[in-house]
Amino acid sequence: MWCAVHVKDGDEIKTESIVKALLPEELDARCIQLTRRRRKKYGGQWRTVQEKLLPGYLFIVTDQPEAVSA
């Protein structure tokens, strides 16, 4: 099960560290950001870039969603 958390765009990393610190260890929850890799062409050169798939959102993956939302 996962829980979505809406945060200010650009503050995902800061908020992720705060959420990780607040979640108890026995809860066994992971906090993730969805990203994708794709090829983009810059100045005639193809490069692989990593982008946020859903900017402004964090996802908490856990087996106990009731404990996370409390």
N, CA, C and O atoms as CSV, one atom per row, in Angstrom:
chain,resi,resn,atom,element,x,y,z
A,1,MET,N,N,0.853,-1.166,0.000
A,1,MET,CA,C,0.000,0.000,0.000
A,1,MET,C,C,0.909,1.242,0.000
A,1,MET,O,O,2.008,1.223,0.555
A,2,TRP,N,N,0.435,2.293,-0.620
A,2,TRP,CA,C,1.212,3.524,-0.634
A,2,TRP,C,C,0.308,4.696,-0.294
A,2,TRP,O,O,-0.904,4.647,-0.500
A,3,CYS,N,N,0.919,5.749,0.230
A,3,CYS,CA,C,0.228,6.994,0.566
A,3,CYS,C,C,0.904,8.118,-0.214
A,3,CYS,O,O,2.132,8.190,-0.263
A,4,ALA,N,N,0.109,8.993,-0.822
A,4,ALA,CA,C,0.649,10.129,-1.560
A,4,ALA,C,C,0.642,11.360,-0.668
A,4,ALA,O,O,-0.330,11.612,0.044
A,5,VAL,N,N,1.726,12.126,-0.707
A,5,VAL,CA,C,1.860,13.348,0.077
A,5,VAL,C,C,2.167,14.487,-0.881
A,5,VAL,O,O,3.162,14.444,-1.605
A,6,HIS,N,N,1.318,15.505,-0.887
A,6,HIS,CA,C,1.543,16.667,-1.746
A,6,HIS,C,C,2.433,17.663,-0.991
A,6,HIS,O,O,2.133,18.044,0.140
A,7,VAL,N,N,3.528,18.076,-1.634
A,7,VAL,CA,C,4.474,19.024,-1.044
A,7,VAL,C,C,4.730,20.150,-2.043
A,7,VAL,O,O,4.345,20.058,-3.208
A,8,LYS,N,N,5.374,21.198,-1.580
A,8,LYS,CA,C,5.736,22.305,-2.458
A,8,LYS,C,C,6.732,21.804,-3.500
A,8,LYS,O,O,7.700,21.121,-3.168
A,9,ASP,N,N,6.487,22.146,-4.745
A,9,ASP,CA,C,7.368,21.734,-5.831
A,9,ASP,C,C,8.779,22.254,-5.578
A,9,ASP,O,O,8.975,23.450,-5.364
A,10,GLY,N,N,9.749,21.366,-5.602
A,10,GLY,CA,C,11.135,21.725,-5.348
A,10,GLY,C,C,11.587,21.390,-3.940
A,10,GLY,O,O,12.788,21.377,-3.669
A,11,ASP,N,N,10.651,21.117,-3.033
A,11,ASP,CA,C,10.990,20.775,-1.645
A,11,ASP,C,C,10.854,19.282,-1.369
A,11,ASP,O,O,10.782,18.879,-0.208
A,12,GLU,N,N,10.819,18.464,-2.399
A,12,GLU,CA,C,10.601,17.036,-2.214
A,12,GLU,C,C,11.712,16.391,-1.384
A,12,GLU,O,O,11.427,15.595,-0.490
A,13,ILE,N,N,12.951,16.718,-1.665
A,13,ILE,CA,C,14.082,16.099,-0.964
A,13,ILE,C,C,14.090,16.503,0.502
A,13,ILE,O,O,14.298,15.662,1.377
A,14,LYS,N,N,13.865,17.781,0.775
A,14,LYS,CA,C,13.827,18.261,2.157
A,14,LYS,C,C,12.674,17.607,2.922
A,14,LYS,O,O,12.847,17.167,4.059
A,15,THR,N,N,11.516,17.546,2.300
A,15,THR,CA,C,10.355,16.940,2.947
A,15,THR,C,C,10.558,15.446,3.143
A,15,THR,O,O,10.120,14.894,4.152
A,16,GLU,N,N,11.210,14.787,2.202
A,16,GLU,CA,C,11.485,13.356,2.333
A,16,GLU,C,C,12.346,13.072,3.558
A,16,GLU,O,O,12.089,12.107,4.278
A,17,SER,N,N,13.357,13.890,3.807
A,17,SER,CA,C,14.206,13.679,4.981
A,17,SER,C,C,13.434,13.922,6.280
A,17,SER,O,O,13.666,13.235,7.275
A,18,ILE,N,N,12.518,14.894,6.278
A,18,ILE,CA,C,11.696,15.151,7.465
A,18,ILE,C,C,10.754,13.975,7.728
A,18,ILE,O,O,10.609,13.531,8.866
A,19,VAL,N,N,10.123,13.479,6.677
A,19,VAL,CA,C,9.195,12.355,6.827
A,19,VAL,C,C,9.928,11.109,7.308
A,19,VAL,O,O,9.426,10.394,8.175
A,20,LYS,N,N,11.110,10.841,6.755
A,20,LYS,CA,C,11.893,9.683,7.189
A,20,LYS,C,C,12.238,9.777,8.672
A,20,LYS,O,O,12.226,8.770,9.379
A,21,ALA,N,N,12.543,10.978,9.142
A,21,ALA,CA,C,12.888,11.161,10.550
A,21,ALA,C,C,11.663,10.976,11.451
A,21,ALA,O,O,11.804,10.530,12.590
A,22,LEU,N,N,10.477,11.308,10.964
A,22,LEU,CA,C,9.264,11.212,11.780
A,22,LEU,C,C,8.681,9.802,11.833
A,22,LEU,O,O,8.023,9.447,12.811
A,23,LEU,N,N,8.910,9.003,10.810
A,23,LEU,CA,C,8.339,7.657,10.779
A,23,LEU,C,C,9.107,6.729,11.713
A,23,LEU,O,O,10.336,6.692,11.671
A,24,PRO,N,N,8.399,5.979,12.556
A,24,PRO,CA,C,9.081,5.035,13.454
A,24,PRO,C,C,9.752,3.904,12.666
A,24,PRO,O,O,9.279,3.518,11.597
A,25,GLU,N,N,10.834,3.390,13.193
A,25,GLU,CA,C,11.606,2.328,12.541
A,25,GLU,C,C,10.784,1.045,12.391
A,25,GLU,O,O,10.894,0.360,11.374
A,26,GLU,N,N,9.966,0.712,13.385
A,26,GLU,CA,C,9.185,-0.532,13.339
A,26,GLU,C,C,8.058,-0.486,12.300
A,26,GLU,O,O,7.462,-1.517,11.990
A,27,LEU,N,N,7.770,0.676,11.774
A,27,LEU,CA,C,6.731,0.816,10.756
A,27,LEU,C,C,7.169,0.236,9.414
A,27,LEU,O,O,6.325,-0.151,8.605
A,28,ASP,N,N,8.467,0.172,9.170
A,28,ASP,CA,C,9.040,-0.370,7.936
A,28,ASP,C,C,8.431,0.293,6.702
A,28,ASP,O,O,7.900,-0.386,5.823
A,29,ALA,N,N,8.510,1.619,6.641
A,29,ALA,CA,C,7.962,2.397,5.528
A,29,ALA,C,C,9.107,3.016,4.722
A,29,ALA,O,O,10.154,3.365,5.266
A,30,ARG,N,N,8.881,3.141,3.411
A,30,ARG,CA,C,9.851,3.787,2.535
A,30,ARG,C,C,9.220,5.033,1.945
A,30,ARG,O,O,8.028,5.049,1.634
A,31,CYS,N,N,10.007,6.056,1.794
A,31,CYS,CA,C,9.561,7.304,1.192
A,31,CYS,C,C,10.269,7.430,-0.157
A,31,CYS,O,O,11.498,7.400,-0.214
A,32,ILE,N,N,9.499,7.571,-1.251
A,32,ILE,CA,C,10.099,7.586,-2.587
A,32,ILE,C,C,9.551,8.733,-3.425
A,32,ILE,O,O,8.475,9.268,-3.158
A,33,GLN,N,N,10.313,9.091,-4.433
A,33,GLN,CA,C,9.893,10.041,-5.462
A,33,GLN,C,C,9.935,9.293,-6.788
A,33,GLN,O,O,10.891,8.567,-7.064
A,34,LEU,N,N,8.928,9.462,-7.591
A,34,LEU,CA,C,8.895,8.781,-8.879
A,34,LEU,C,C,9.679,9.601,-9.900
A,34,LEU,O,O,9.424,10.790,-10.091
A,35,THR,N,N,10.639,8.945,-10.550
A,35,THR,CA,C,11.451,9.596,-11.578
A,35,THR,C,C,11.490,8.713,-12.814
A,35,THR,O,O,11.161,7.528,-12.761
A,36,ARG,N,N,11.895,9.308,-13.921
A,36,ARG,CA,C,12.073,8.554,-15.153
A,36,ARG,C,C,13.334,9.037,-15.850
A,36,ARG,O,O,13.766,10.177,-15.681
A,37,ARG,N,N,13.903,8.152,-16.625
A,37,ARG,CA,C,15.052,8.497,-17.462
A,37,ARG,C,C,14.582,8.499,-18.900
A,37,ARG,O,O,13.858,7.605,-19.340
A,38,ARG,N,N,15.009,9.522,-19.626
A,38,ARG,CA,C,14.670,9.575,-21.043
A,38,ARG,C,C,15.766,10.286,-21.813
A,38,ARG,O,O,16.616,10.958,-21.229
A,39,ARG,N,N,15.738,10.135,-23.100
A,39,ARG,CA,C,16.737,10.745,-23.961
A,39,ARG,C,C,16.206,12.076,-24.457
A,39,ARG,O,O,15.065,12.174,-24.910
A,40,LYS,N,N,17.060,13.117,-24.367
A,40,LYS,CA,C,16.739,14.448,-24.873
A,40,LYS,C,C,17.888,14.920,-25.744
A,40,LYS,O,O,19.046,14.561,-25.533
A,41,LYS,N,N,17.539,15.723,-26.714
A,41,LYS,CA,C,18.555,16.236,-27.616
A,41,LYS,C,C,18.858,17.686,-27.253
A,41,LYS,O,O,17.970,18.539,-27.271
A,42,TYR,N,N,20.125,17.958,-26.923
A,42,TYR,CA,C,20.607,19.298,-26.609
A,42,TYR,C,C,21.729,19.638,-27.566
A,42,TYR,O,O,22.753,18.955,-27.587
A,43,GLY,N,N,21.552,20.681,-28.357
A,43,GLY,CA,C,22.616,21.140,-29.261
A,43,GLY,C,C,23.100,20.061,-30.218
A,43,GLY,O,O,24.289,19.994,-30.532
A,44,GLY,N,N,22.187,19.218,-30.683
A,44,GLY,CA,C,22.565,18.169,-31.620
A,44,GLY,C,C,23.096,16.907,-30.963
A,44,GLY,O,O,23.396,15.940,-31.664
A,45,GLN,N,N,23.224,16.881,-29.639
A,45,GLN,CA,C,23.730,15.723,-28.900
A,45,GLN,C,C,22.602,15.089,-28.099
A,45,GLN,O,O,21.859,15.791,-27.413
A,46,TRP,N,N,22.469,13.772,-28.178
A,46,TRP,CA,C,21.485,13.057,-27.378
A,46,TRP,C,C,22.078,12.768,-26.003
A,46,TRP,O,O,23.203,12.285,-25.882
A,47,ARG,N,N,21.297,13.074,-24.972
A,47,ARG,CA,C,21.743,12.840,-23.599
A,47,ARG,C,C,20.628,12.173,-22.814
A,47,ARG,O,O,19.448,12.385,-23.096
A,48,THR,N,N,20.998,11.370,-21.835
A,48,THR,CA,C,20.025,10.752,-20.948
A,48,THR,C,C,19.837,11.663,-19.747
A,48,THR,O,O,20.799,12.017,-19.066
A,49,VAL,N,N,18.587,12.040,-19.492
A,49,VAL,CA,C,18.282,12.905,-18.354
A,49,VAL,C,C,17.300,12.186,-17.439
A,49,VAL,O,O,16.508,11.355,-17.882
A,50,GLN,N,N,17.367,12.522,-16.159
A,50,GLN,CA,C,16.441,11.966,-15.179
A,50,GLN,C,C,15.503,13.091,-14.762
A,50,GLN,O,O,15.954,14.166,-14.366
A,51,GLU,N,N,14.203,12.847,-14.852
A,51,GLU,CA,C,13.194,13.860,-14.541
A,51,GLU,C,C,12.249,13.343,-13.469
A,51,GLU,O,O,12.067,12.135,-13.316
A,52,LYS,N,N,11.649,14.267,-12.730
A,52,LYS,CA,C,10.614,13.902,-11.775
A,52,LYS,C,C,9.356,13.559,-12.560
A,52,LYS,O,O,8.942,14.308,-13.445
A,53,LEU,N,N,8.761,12.440,-12.236
A,53,LEU,CA,C,7.551,12.027,-12.929
A,53,LEU,C,C,6.341,12.799,-12.427
A,53,LEU,O,O,5.491,13.200,-13.222
A,54,LEU,N,N,6.253,13.009,-11.136
A,54,LEU,CA,C,5.166,13.781,-10.529
A,54,LEU,C,C,5.773,14.829,-9.591
A,54,LEU,O,O,5.884,14.581,-8.391
A,55,PRO,N,N,6.162,15.986,-10.110
A,55,PRO,CA,C,6.752,17.010,-9.247
A,55,PRO,C,C,5.765,17.449,-8.165
A,55,PRO,O,O,4.578,17.633,-8.435
A,56,GLY,N,N,6.260,17.611,-6.958
A,56,GLY,CA,C,5.414,18.060,-5.858
A,56,GLY,C,C,4.746,16.936,-5.087
A,56,GLY,O,O,3.885,17.190,-4.244
A,57,TYR,N,N,5.132,15.690,-5.364
A,57,TYR,CA,C,4.530,14.558,-4.653
A,57,TYR,C,C,5.597,13.616,-4.132
A,57,TYR,O,O,6.594,13.351,-4.804
A,58,LEU,N,N,5.375,13.110,-2.919
A,58,LEU,CA,C,6.162,12.033,-2.327
A,58,LEU,C,C,5.221,10.862,-2.115
A,58,LEU,O,O,4.019,11.045,-1.926
A,59,PHE,N,N,5.771,9.668,-2.148
A,59,PHE,CA,C,4.976,8.478,-1.911
A,59,PHE,C,C,5.598,7.694,-0.771
A,59,PHE,O,O,6.805,7.450,-0.748
A,60,ILE,N,N,4.755,7.302,0.174
A,60,ILE,CA,C,5.204,6.503,1.304
A,60,ILE,C,C,4.660,5.101,1.090
A,60,ILE,O,O,3.448,4.898,1.023
A,61,VAL,N,N,5.560,4.139,0.984
A,61,VAL,CA,C,5.188,2.747,0.752
A,61,VAL,C,C,5.252,2.023,2.094
A,61,VAL,O,O,6.290,2.013,2.755
A,62,THR,N,N,4.127,1.414,2.492
A,62,THR,CA,C,4.058,0.740,3.780
A,62,THR,C,C,2.964,-0.318,3.771
A,62,THR,O,O,2.054,-0.273,2.943
A,63,ASP,N,N,3.057,-1.270,4.696
A,63,ASP,CA,C,2.007,-2.263,4.890
A,63,ASP,C,C,0.984,-1.786,5.922
A,63,ASP,O,O,-0.045,-2.431,6.124
A,64,GLN,N,N,1.267,-0.659,6.571
A,64,GLN,CA,C,0.390,-0.129,7.624
A,64,GLN,C,C,0.009,1.325,7.315
A,64,GLN,O,O,0.495,2.230,7.994
A,65,PRO,N,N,-0.835,1.576,6.321
A,65,PRO,CA,C,-1.156,2.957,5.942
A,65,PRO,C,C,-1.896,3.729,7.038
A,65,PRO,O,O,-1.798,4.954,7.101
A,66,GLU,N,N,-2.630,3.030,7.894
A,66,GLU,CA,C,-3.340,3.706,8.979
A,66,GLU,C,C,-2.355,4.351,9.949
A,66,GLU,O,O,-2.610,5.445,10.452
A,67,ALA,N,N,-1.247,3.693,10.213
A,67,ALA,CA,C,-0.236,4.224,11.129
A,67,ALA,C,C,0.474,5.433,10.524
A,67,ALA,O,O,0.875,6.340,11.253
A,68,VAL,N,N,0.632,5.456,9.211
A,68,VAL,CA,C,1.305,6.579,8.539
A,68,VAL,C,C,0.409,7.815,8.532
A,68,VAL,O,O,0.887,8.929,8.751
A,69,SER,N,N,-0.871,7.628,8.286
A,69,SER,CA,C,-1.777,8.776,8.169
A,69,SER,C,C,-2.162,9.349,9.516
A,69,SER,O,O,-2.728,10.441,9.571
A,70,ALA,N,N,-1.880,8.661,10.592
A,70,ALA,CA,C,-2.258,9.155,11.931
A,70,ALA,C,C,-1.353,10.244,12.421
A,70,ALA,O,O,-1.543,10.756,13.524
